[in-house]
Amino acid sequence: MRARQLEVFTAVMRAGTVTGAARLLNISQPALSQILAHTEDELGFALFDRIRGRLVPTPEAREILTDAERVFAGLEGLRRKTADLRLGRAGLVRIAASAPPGMAIVPRALASFRARWPEVRLRSHIAPISTILRMLREGDAALALALDDRASPDLKAEVLGHAPFVCLMPEGHPLAARDRLTLADLAGETLISYRAGTRPAEEIARAARLAGVELSPTLEIDVSLSALGFVQQGLGVALVDGLLPWSQFAGLALRPVEDAPPLPVALLTNPARPLSQAETAMEAHLRAACAGCLRP
């Protein structure tokens, strides 16, 4: 039996009449009768006896009914699944992000996306840029946010906005008496900042050279969040991105650094792996979230 024949057979079994089955399937009675007759011709045996205007199942029809209903249920499930995928109501959306956008931007995007597409499963990864690029290539993530727009030639990077640098210090630190700081203000401090070779470290070094300031971190970090505990323990002041919700942590003061360069926040995708409907919808929510909390 083909799918349409199976659909007609199960509808007639449920309704008991051509009229009822045609109404269930929203087709005409002649069309249903034609499909049913063609099905019986192909099978080589009758499925129904016509008795006083009703269709009475033959023993052969009752024999195949259980298997037919199981297959039909599978087809119905497949139809619902494909419809959900088409409308963005089902599927899996995988996002990778470095820690700052992963904590500041991705939650906003996921909240607005979930309100619109509650049935889509979401998977979020916090990872360094090297892992993010690998995940995009291998299909473990469809969308990514990173503080670096220098993706490899096989990947696409689009800057959605910029994040500032800030200075993080313990409450009561002398620098906390100022409303704003410059890189020169940090030159004599025990500095916590990014290790050499990272995009933030390169941006800071370039800005420091332009300002004629020498900055040399005594404690290097890979992820800005790791500076939190070091600052709380009095190990120095940190020059880090301003994306993370630093104000939520106790015992800290936060000050903007005027001449520090903005950090690009880039949306990374893999052109070789087209986005699904749900992933395309998530991309729009990521853009909106970035527009709401980043500088142009």
URBELZI-V697283 format. One record per backbone hydrogen bond with DSSP energy under -0.5 kcal/mol. CO is the residue of the C=O (numbers start at 1). NH is the residue of the N-H. If there is no record, write none. Layout:
BEGIN
[[CO;NH] [CO;NH]]
END
This chain:
BEGIN
[[2;6] [3;7] [4;8] [5;9] [6;10] [7;11] [8;12] [9;13] [10;14] [11;15] [12;16] [16;55] [17;21] [18;22] [19;23] [20;24] [21;25] [22;26] [22;27] [28;32] [29;33] [30;34] [31;35] [32;36] [33;37] [34;38] [35;39] [36;40] [37;41] [38;42] [39;43] [40;44] [40;45] [47;58] [49;51] [49;56] [51;54] [54;51] [54;56] [55;57] [56;49] [58;62] [59;63] [60;64] [61;65] [62;66] [64;68] [65;69] [66;70] [67;71] [68;72] [69;73] [70;74] [71;75] [72;76] [73;77] [74;78] [75;79] [76;80] [77;81] [78;82] [79;83] [80;84] [81;85] [82;86] [83;87] [84;88] [84;89] [84;90] [85;88] [91;121] [92;94] [93;95] [93;123] [94;142] [94;143] [95;125] [96;145] [97;127] [98;102] [99;103] [100;103] [100;104] [101;105] [101;106] [105;109] [106;110] [107;111] [108;112] [109;113] [110;114] [111;115] [112;116] [113;116] [113;117] [117;120] [121;93] [123;95] [125;97] [125;127] [128;132] [129;133] [130;134] [131;135] [132;136] [133;137] [134;138] [135;139] [135;140] [135;141] [143;96] [144;268] [145;98] [146;148] [146;266] [149;151] [152;155] [156;269] [158;267] [161;265] [162;295] [163;263] [164;242] [165;257] [166;168] [166;240] [167;255] [168;238] [169;253] [170;173] [173;176] [174;177] [175;178] [179;256] [181;258] [182;185] [182;186] [183;186] [184;187] [186;189] [189;191] [190;237] [191;218] [191;219] [192;239] [193;221] [195;198] [198;202] [199;203] [200;204] [201;205] [202;206] [203;207] [204;208] [205;209] [206;210] [207;211] [208;212] [208;213] [209;212] [213;215] [219;193] [221;195] [223;226] [224;227] [225;228] [226;230] [227;231] [228;232] [229;233] [230;235] [231;234] [237;192] [238;168] [238;240] [240;166] [244;246] [245;248] [246;249] [249;252] [251;171] [253;169] [255;167] [256;181] [256;258] [257;260] [263;163] [264;266] [265;160] [265;161] [266;146] [266;268] [267;158] [268;144] [269;156] [269;271] [270;273] [276;280] [277;281] [278;282] [279;283] [280;284] [281;285] [282;286] [283;287] [284;288] [285;289] [286;290] [287;291] [288;292] [289;293] [290;293] [290;294] [295;162]]
END
